[in-house]
Amino acid sequence: MDTQKRDIKRPDFCVVEVSHRCMFKCKMCNYWMSKEDPDELEPYHLHKFISSLKEFVGMPFEMNISGGEPLMKEGMLDLVEFIADQGFRFSLVTNGYLIDKAIAKRIADSGLNFLAISLDSLDENVHDFLRGRKGARCKVVEALEFFDTYRGKLKNITLQTIIMGQNMDSILDLVKWAKDKQVSHSFMAITRPNMVPVDPEWYKKDEFNFLWPKDISRVLNILEELIKLKKSGSRIDNPIGQLEKFKLYFSDPERFVRDTPCSLGDGIIHINPKGDVYLCCEMESAGNVKEGDIGKIWTSQKAENIREKIRLCKRNCAGMVNCYREML
């Protein structure tokens, strides 16, 4: 089959992981084990990719910049300003630890549309334990205070919280706290930690079972309360449909949460720190942005073969559970 002759839908979202390096040692992510990689995309590679992506997809287009901790990347704020100048609607996900007054002001003035800061509990013992860094919770609070002063053009700040066994007591308090801080809130369900081999029963393993909620009925009650809060006007970013899917997932994590085949490969580009292009992070790369044009990679026969594999997949992965575009 010649995919160049087919009407292949252009992507509508791109995730760019600029680095897997991180100063935290999160219990739910092993990216911190990554060392500086000589093959990691240089700033000029990233600028070139952004320009080629714009040419391929046109505007408007949405993008997410993440890591690791993206603010550890050389030239990160220059890249943020460049992406804004190109007209993308985009978000940046950070743990907040490196944000000082100067960085807050530059981010606020950069043209960034959304800033997501990770916060899993107001209890510093819980958040700092989960994130593997003493003072992590205090740095988030401090960063938000800086943005109170230097909000600039940045109108959308969201707290990003992972629902897991260790923070059940914190979820609803966090929603109230976010409201008081005049920021929105986005929730994710705990899934198999990054860089851990595929295993449908990962949550039963001694290494990770403390992350999985022991009282599932309590999780379901909390999710139902989040749905009620969203319906009543709370600034919870998750669609209600996704919160309902979370209930199915926590009730039976090995049961596929979708009623229809996975379609991640039809709309999302994922770029890893080396420039490898993924339609699904659990499958092989479709190419590399250092070596090929993103439009040609997206429409290639290799990419189409990967899409077919994705449509047949019945595994709950982080993208499947937490990518809310797939839940609507």
Beta strands, then each sheet from edge to edge (+ up, - down):
strand 1: 13-17
strand 2: 62-66
strand 3: 89-94
strand 4: 114-118
strand 5: 156-163
strand 6: 184-189
strand 7: 268-271
strand 8: 276-278
strand 9: 287-288
sheet 1: 6+ 5+ 4+ 3+ 2+ 1+ 7+ 8- 9+
end
